[in-house]
């Protein structure tokens, strides 16, 4: 195509062959990149879900610590009286 462009304007058939060659060559790369992006997006969604679940689990554990510490504190107050 470079040689043709250096000499003259390409005709429709030459442009179509060039376009088809570019499609064949880069089409596989484009599909591979799109698949990789979908895979990474899926992994990110999984990580986000795991983080959300861990945050919720941490909240439950923190609440249990607070409650048990409160019970223990009250029990210690009973000993002092």
Helices and strands as residue ranges (DSSP letters): H 2-7, H 12-80
